[in-house]
Amino acid sequence: MFRKESVANQLIFLTGATSGVGEQLAYLLAKKQARLILSGRNQTKLAEVKANCREYTLQPIYTACLDLTQPKTIQPTMEHVYENYGVPSILINCAGIGLFRSFVDMDFEQVEQIYQINLFGTMALTKTVTKEMIQSKQSGIVVNIASQGGKMPSPKSSIYGSSKAALIAFSDTLRLELAPYNIQVLTVNPGPIVTNFFEQADETGNYLEAVKDYALEPEEVAIEIVEGIEFRKREVNLPSYMQLANLGYRLFPRVGDYLSQTVFNKK
Ligand SMILES: NC(=O)c1ccc[n+]([C@@H]2O[C@H](COP(=O)([O-])OP(=O)(O)OC[C@H]3O[C@@H](n4cnc5c(N)ncnc54)[C@H](OP(=O)(O)O)[C@@H]3O)[C@@H](O)[C@H]2O)c1
């Protein structure tokens, strides 16, 4: 276990800051006196989250409007960030969307949109930020919010789950490539969290009710993510017992398939 390192004064670029886990991360990091660059598409909500952060800190808080489905806008937006606010020492890739639907019923536009946000846009942002970290010879941390859906399959999650599985595999290799530059990579794999995510992802509207006994609150997920950053963890699985479930699935995949199709089939 690493010594706890404070996030105070660190310049943190946070995607998905306008809602759910990202919004709670913004408040927790502001309380811990980090310098923040909050990102999302919704400018009104960005301004609201920034104003709420002001209650907790006198550190600078900036906003950067960014749509991850528009890859050509990522580099110019980040050039503006580097020039005006500096190179972030921590990048938190929290933005993400899902859609729970059988693969055969998916339109390809929806497939592309999910991959664009969860993977390609996130990769493009990670590439420019890590390149700047390396060039400026500063150590850093990249935090990728993936999902338990990327570790274990469940029906109606082929596209969301595979986008997150790819994000986990990407993070695992990135970790090896960035280690010589003292840039660490943390992957966070939460189970269901009570956020607006399901307004788009869950067409039935029943999923959260079905998993309410073990669904996480965004505040507790934010606490675990910040602890993962402070203790330089490699991976955070939430709830923590999911680590055992992941192991069980690897060892006994047929049992895992059966359980996913029956007991844990809630979508
Ligand atoms: N909720 C869950 O059960 C759960 C479980 C496991 C993992 N996760 C993951 O946790 C992360 C946070 O999810 P959440 O539950 O907090 O969801 P949420 O409340 O729906 O927030 C999603 C965030 O993503 C941003 N976003 C969506 N489309 C975007 C785009 N095109 N470009 C840039 N940003 C975009 C949204 O901001 P704007 O609308 O302002 O752009 C919003 O801030 C996601 O990566 C999600 O996959 C969630």
The ligand as a MOL file (V3000), in Angstrom:
LIG
                    3D

  0  0  0     0  0            999 V3000
M  V30 BEGIN CTAB
M  V30 COUNTS 48 52 0 0 0
M  V30 BEGIN ATOM
M  V30 1 N -24.6800 4.7950 -12.9100 0
M  V30 2 C -24.2160 3.5610 -12.9120 0
M  V30 3 O -24.8910 2.6010 -12.5080 0
M  V30 4 C -22.8040 3.2900 -13.3690 0
M  V30 5 C -22.2540 2.0350 -13.0710 0
M  V30 6 C -20.9580 1.7580 -13.4820 0
M  V30 7 C -20.2260 2.7020 -14.1610 0
M  V30 8 N -20.7900 3.9110 -14.4450 0 CHG=1
M  V30 9 C -19.9780 4.8820 -15.1790 0
M  V30 10 O -19.7500 5.9910 -14.3320 0
M  V30 11 C -19.5490 7.1670 -15.1260 0
M  V30 12 C -20.4350 8.2800 -14.6010 0
M  V30 13 O -21.7850 7.8890 -14.7930 0
M  V30 14 P -22.9830 8.5080 -13.9400 0
M  V30 15 O -23.7140 7.3700 -13.3580 0
M  V30 16 O -22.4930 9.5990 -13.0780 0 CHG=-1
M  V30 17 O -23.8700 9.0650 -15.1670 0
M  V30 18 P -24.6510 10.4330 -15.3770 0
M  V30 19 O -25.1840 10.9700 -14.1090 0
M  V30 20 O -25.6030 10.1620 -16.5010 0
M  V30 21 O -23.4800 11.4070 -15.9040 0
M  V30 22 C -22.8990 11.2050 -17.1600 0
M  V30 23 C -21.9430 12.3410 -17.4790 0
M  V30 24 O -21.4000 12.1080 -18.7920 0
M  V30 25 C -21.4260 13.3290 -19.5230 0
M  V30 26 N -21.5980 13.0950 -20.9580 0
M  V30 27 C -22.5980 12.4150 -21.5770 0
M  V30 28 N -22.4530 12.5060 -22.9120 0
M  V30 29 C -21.3300 13.2530 -23.1240 0
M  V30 30 C -20.6580 13.7120 -24.2910 0
M  V30 31 N -21.1140 13.4400 -25.5270 0
M  V30 32 N -19.5320 14.4420 -24.1540 0
M  V30 33 C -19.0560 14.7580 -22.9270 0
M  V30 34 N -19.6540 14.3680 -21.7710 0
M  V30 35 C -20.7800 13.6300 -21.8870 0
M  V30 36 C -22.6480 14.0760 -18.9720 0
M  V30 37 O -22.4630 15.4820 -19.1150 0
M  V30 38 P -23.2120 16.4120 -20.1860 0
M  V30 39 O -24.5960 15.8920 -20.3620 0
M  V30 40 O -23.1230 17.7800 -19.5820 0
M  V30 41 O -22.3680 16.3030 -21.4070 0
M  V30 42 C -22.6300 13.7040 -17.5000 0
M  V30 43 O -21.8640 14.6220 -16.7640 0
M  V30 44 C -19.8520 6.7520 -16.5720 0
M  V30 45 O -18.6390 6.5030 -17.2400 0
M  V30 46 C -20.6340 5.4600 -16.4190 0
M  V30 47 O -20.4890 4.6040 -17.5430 0
M  V30 48 C -22.0600 4.2260 -14.0640 0
M  V30 END ATOM
M  V30 BEGIN BOND
M  V30 1 1 1 2
M  V30 2 2 2 3
M  V30 3 1 2 4
M  V30 4 1 4 5
M  V30 5 2 4 48
M  V30 6 2 5 6
M  V30 7 1 6 7
M  V30 8 2 7 8
M  V30 9 1 8 9
M  V30 10 1 8 48
M  V30 11 1 9 10
M  V30 12 1 9 46
M  V30 13 1 10 11
M  V30 14 1 11 12
M  V30 15 1 11 44
M  V30 16 1 12 13
M  V30 17 1 13 14
M  V30 18 2 14 15
M  V30 19 1 14 16
M  V30 20 1 14 17
M  V30 21 1 17 18
M  V30 22 2 18 19
M  V30 23 1 18 20
M  V30 24 1 18 21
M  V30 25 1 21 22
M  V30 26 1 22 23
M  V30 27 1 23 24
M  V30 28 1 23 42
M  V30 29 1 24 25
M  V30 30 1 25 26
M  V30 31 1 25 36
M  V30 32 1 26 27
M  V30 33 1 26 35
M  V30 34 2 27 28
M  V30 35 1 28 29
M  V30 36 1 29 30
M  V30 37 2 29 35
M  V30 38 1 30 31
M  V30 39 2 30 32
M  V30 40 1 32 33
M  V30 41 2 33 34
M  V30 42 1 34 35
M  V30 43 1 36 37
M  V30 44 1 36 42
M  V30 45 1 37 38
M  V30 46 2 38 39
M  V30 47 1 38 40
M  V30 48 1 38 41
M  V30 49 1 42 43
M  V30 50 1 44 45
M  V30 51 1 44 46
M  V30 52 1 46 47
M  V30 END BOND
M  V30 END CTAB
M  END
